[in-house]
Amino acid sequence: MMIDTNAIVTATEANQNFSRIAKLAEKKGRVYVFKNNRPKLLVIDLDTEPQVEISEEEKFQVVTQRILKEHMAAFQELAK
């Protein structure tokens, strides 16, 4: 696996400064998060990553499912 060394961050750094990691992923396309000197996680920009394709409809479904799950009790109360 070929890894761009300029797109490697530690798990500690990712935890403490995720906004910087997100910006780096937008710039590079992907960022590798290392833990114990080994690649552990991959942060990707879904808009530019060719290996992960998700349509706008799928993005919408993910968001609506999350909202429904988080607020199901309120929706059930409103349905009464």
Stockholm file with secondary structure:
# STOCKHOLM 1.0

chainA/1-80         MMIDTNAIVTATEANQNFSRIAKLAEKKGRVYVFKNNRPKLLVIDLDTEPQVEISEEEKFQVVTQRILKEHMAAFQELAK
#=GR chainA/1-80 SS CCCCGGGEEEHHHHHHCHHHHHHHHHHHSEEEEEETTEEEEEEECTTTCTTSCCCHHHHHHHHHHHHHHHTHHHHHHHHC
#=GC SS_cons        CCCCGGGEEEHHHHHHCHHHHHHHHHHHSEEEEEETTEEEEEEECTTTCTTSCCCHHHHHHHHHHHHHHHTHHHHHHHHC
//
